[in-house]
């Protein structure tokens, strides 16, 4: 969680962010964040991290709500070589490596 928050605080493309939900136990945390980027696009961040698993979704959309890209590891595209890791680009599903917020912010920065 600290790494995620540090990435948001220090990255130059993040204008503002709000923590929408946070839950923590002895061996896990769940974090849901909405970040506004310097071009006014929105990045929705969800992370569940425990001793046994890591579930993530980084949903990047335009300021008018149109999907630009979403990276996640929901286990529903079993035919992909990178299963369960994948990304949604418009209507297409593509292979994607496991990722974290720091990498996503770098990808978005290169794009904007």
N, C-alpha and C positions, 0 to 999 in steps of 0.2 A: 504494500500500500504506500509506503513512504517513497519508493522509487517512482510510482505513478504520480503522486502529488508533486514530487520534486521535478519531474519532467514537465508537468503543467506550469509550475511556477517559473521555471527558468527558460522555457522555450520561447523564442522570439516571435513565433507565429500564433501563439495563444494570447488572445486579447483578454478574455475573462473566462472563468469557469465556476460552476456551482456543483456541489455534492448533493445529489438528489436522494441517495439512499446509502446507508452504511450499516453493515452488520459485522460483528466480530465475535469469535469464540476462541477457545484455547488453541485450536489448530486450523482455523480458517478465517478468511474475511471475504466480504462481498461489498463491492463498490460500484455505484452507478453515478456517472458524472455527465454533465452537459457543458461542453466547451465551445465558446465562440472564437473563431480564428480571425486573423487580421483582415481577411477578405470578406468577412461576415458569413462565411460558411460555418456549419455546425458539425461538431464531432461528438457523437454519443458514445460513451465508454462504459462497458460493463466488464467487470472482472470478478471471478470467484476463484480464490486460491486457497488450497488446503494442503495438508501433508501428502495427500494421495492424488489430487487432480488440479488441473488449471483449465478453467473455462473462460473464454473471452469473446468479446464482440466490440469491434471498433467501426461504428457506422458514421460515415462522412457524407454529409448532404449539403446541397446548395442552400442559400438563405431562404429560398422559396420552397424548400422541402424535397427537392428532387435528389434521389440517390446518386452519388458520385461513385462511391465504392464502400463496401463493407467487408471487413476481414473477420472471420470467426472460425470456431472449431465445433460447431453443432454437428453431431454425427449423422447427417442425412445424405451425403453424396459419396456413397461407398465405392463408386467406380473410379474416383480420382486417385491418382498415385500418391497424393499428399494427404489423403483421408486421415483424420477428419478436418484438417486445415484447408480452407478454401477462401475465395473472395468472390463477391458479387460486383460485377461491373455492368451497370445498367441492367439488362435482362440476362446477361451471361454469367455462368458459374465457371470460375477458373481455378486452377491449382494455385496454392499458396503455401509457403513454409510457415511453421509456427512463428508467431511474432509477439511483440509487446508494444506498449504505447510509445516508447522512445523510437523504435523503428518506424512506426506508423507516422509519427510527427515528421520524421526525416523524409518519408515518401511524399507526404502532403506538401512539405516545404519545397521539395523539388518540382512539384506540380504547379504550385501557385507562385 
